[in-house]
Amino acid sequence: MKKGDKNMSIRKHDGIYLGVDVGSITTKAVAVDEDNQILAKVYLRNNGRPLEAIKEGLGRIKDQLTKSGEVRAVGCTGSARHLAAHLLGADVVKNEITAHAVAVIDFLPEARTVIEIGGQDSKIIILQEGVVVDFAMNTVCAAGTGSFLDQQAARLGISVADFGQLALQASGKARIAGRCTVFAETDMIHKQQAGFQMEEIVAGLCDALVKNYLNDVGRGKDLLSPVAFQGGVAANPGIRKAFEEELNLSVVVPPQYEVMGAIGAATLARRAGNARTRFKGFEIVQSPSFTRSSECDQCDNTCEVVELVVEDEVIACWGDRCGRFSEAIGATS
């Protein structure tokens, strides 16, 4: 590489775009450059403390960045996207469907079906020529999500990281009732007592999760190829194999499967082309912050109003239907 080429490479990274995806179980964050190439990424568990996870994730992103550059925009998504947006100063706030769709279209433009399974929710997105034409989400029952696998792996005394490989080693599958975690555990005990091998039980659990997903989230949907599989559960090759067998289709797992929502958020922030970012800087990770809630008694709605406090100052609030409090502070939409 010539000296001039090296300088050009550095300049290419001057513009940094952050994407943050805060879910019920995990927080994902990425930093991308002008060409949407990943400069840093983080995937960590919330452990019931999403505010701290957001700050920790941002700190890790900063530590991973080896190129100096200006953060030009920030995008947030996920179930706690508004919390992240208020804390960080987001320029774009989008729902998970939009963020995941944008990311997969950039990776696999011809994709027609997106399967996304996270810690406690799952979703399906149907695409037609790069446009979302249908979708569905499951946020009530966890039997078809990552937490289901976590619970059953713990019940079996195996690491969830080894779960998928064990499933691939099975010569057959134990039939597990996967519609409910309680029934699944009862069935697992019965299958163990009946002499089924561990590999067969694990393969049966993978099959049960896939059937539950397709019967619930995928009900009434026409799943067409190419199929992209993303979210934390996509790391499990046993689940991928079960999907391929059930659908009789090839399933593609993107290289950055676990942070696709964050990539989509960063992409949307970059495309917004805002002249000036609202990002509050990496220093926010050092600022004492917490949330508190109270019930408003000004009308019969009795809204639960949540306040975000940073350095003893209320910087945002939400939950009030009339906007009495949020509009006074200047809420992020």
PENOR-V951344 format. One record per backbone hydrogen bond with DSSP energy under -0.5 kcal/mol. NH is the residue of the N-H (numbers start at 1). CO is the residue of the C=O. E is the energy in kcal/mol with one decimal. If there is no record, write none. Layout:
BEGIN
NH&CO&E  NH&CO&E
END
This chain:
BEGIN
6&2&-2.1  7&3&-2.0  8&4&-2.0  9&5&-2.2  10&6&-2.1  11&7&-2.4  12&8&-1.9  13&9&-0.8  13&10&-1.0  14&11&-1.8  16&14&-0.6  16&70&-2.7  17&32&-2.5  18&73&-2.2  19&30&-2.3  20&75&-2.4  21&28&-3.3  22&20&-0.5  22&77&-2.1  23&21&-0.7  23&26&-2.9  27&44&-3.2  28&21&-3.0  29&42&-2.2  30&19&-2.4  31&40&-2.4  32&17&-2.6  33&37&-1.7  34&12&-1.0  36&33&-2.0  39&31&-3.5  40&31&-1.4  42&29&-2.7  44&27&-2.3  46&25&-3.4  47&25&-0.6  49&46&-1.9  53&49&-2.1  54&50&-2.5  55&51&-1.8  56&52&-2.7  57&53&-2.8  58&54&-2.3  59&55&-2.2  60&56&-2.3  61&57&-2.2  62&58&-2.2  63&59&-2.0  64&60&-1.8  65&61&-1.4  70&14&-2.1  72&16&-2.6  72&70&-0.8  73&16&-0.9  75&18&-2.6  76&92&-2.4  77&20&-2.5  80&22&-2.3  81&78&-1.7  84&80&-2.1  85&81&-2.7  86&82&-2.4  87&83&-2.2  88&84&-2.8  89&85&-2.2  90&85&-1.6  91&74&-2.5  92&74&-1.7  94&76&-2.3  99&95&-2.0  100&96&-2.8  101&97&-2.2  102&98&-2.5  103&99&-2.0  104&100&-2.3  105&101&-2.3  106&102&-1.7  107&103&-1.7  108&104&-3.9  111&108&-2.4  112&226&-2.4  113&226&-1.7  114&125&-2.6  115&228&-3.3  116&114&-0.6  116&123&-2.5  117&230&-1.9  118&121&-2.7  122&138&-1.4  123&116&-3.0  124&136&-2.4  125&114&-2.2  126&134&-3.1  127&112&-2.5  127&125&-0.5  128&131&-2.5  131&128&-1.1  133&126&-2.7  134&126&-1.3  136&124&-1.9  138&122&-2.7  139&137&-0.5  145&142&-1.7  146&118&-3.2  147&119&-2.7  148&142&-0.6  148&145&-0.6  149&145&-1.1  150&146&-2.5  151&147&-2.5  152&148&-2.2  153&149&-2.8  154&150&-2.2  155&151&-2.1  156&152&-1.9  157&153&-0.9  157&154&-0.5  158&153&-2.5  162&159&-1.2  163&159&-0.6  163&160&-0.5  164&160&-0.6  166&162&-2.0  167&163&-1.8  168&164&-1.7  169&165&-1.0  169&166&-0.7  170&167&-1.1  174&200&-2.4  176&174&-0.7  178&176&-1.1  184&180&-2.4  185&181&-2.2  186&182&-2.0  187&183&-2.7  188&184&-2.6  189&185&-2.2  190&186&-2.0  191&187&-2.6  192&188&-2.5  193&189&-2.4  194&190&-1.5  195&192&-1.3  196&191&-2.4  201&197&-1.9  202&198&-2.6  203&199&-2.4  204&200&-1.9  205&201&-2.0  206&202&-2.2  207&203&-2.2  208&204&-2.2  209&205&-2.5  210&206&-2.1  211&207&-2.4  212&208&-2.4  213&209&-2.5  214&210&-2.6  215&211&-2.3  216&212&-1.5  217&213&-0.9  218&213&-2.3  219&216&-0.7  221&218&-2.1  223&221&-1.0  224&222&-0.8  227&250&-0.8  228&113&-2.8  229&252&-3.0  230&115&-3.0  230&228&-0.5  231&257&-2.5  233&117&-1.7  234&231&-1.7  235&232&-1.5  236&233&-2.2  237&235&-0.8  239&236&-0.6  240&236&-1.8  241&237&-2.3  242&238&-2.0  243&239&-2.4  244&240&-2.3  245&241&-2.4  246&242&-2.3  247&243&-2.8  248&244&-1.6  249&244&-0.8  252&227&-3.3  254&252&-0.6  257&254&-1.6  259&256&-1.7  260&257&-0.8  263&259&-2.3  264&260&-2.5  265&261&-2.0  266&262&-2.4  267&263&-2.6  268&264&-2.4  269&265&-2.0  270&266&-2.3  271&267&-2.4  272&268&-1.4  273&269&-0.6  273&270&-0.8  280&88&-3.0  284&281&-1.6  285&282&-1.7  286&283&-1.9  287&284&-1.2  290&309&-2.2  292&307&-1.9  294&305&-1.9  296&294&-0.6  296&303&-2.8  302&299&-1.1  305&294&-2.9  305&303&-0.8  306&304&-0.5  306&318&-2.9  307&292&-3.3  308&316&-3.0  309&290&-3.2  309&307&-0.6  310&308&-0.5  310&313&-2.8  311&288&-3.1  313&310&-1.3  315&308&-2.3  315&313&-0.8  316&308&-1.1  318&306&-1.9  321&319&-0.6  323&320&-0.6  327&323&-1.6  329&325&-1.4  330&326&-2.7  331&326&-0.8
END
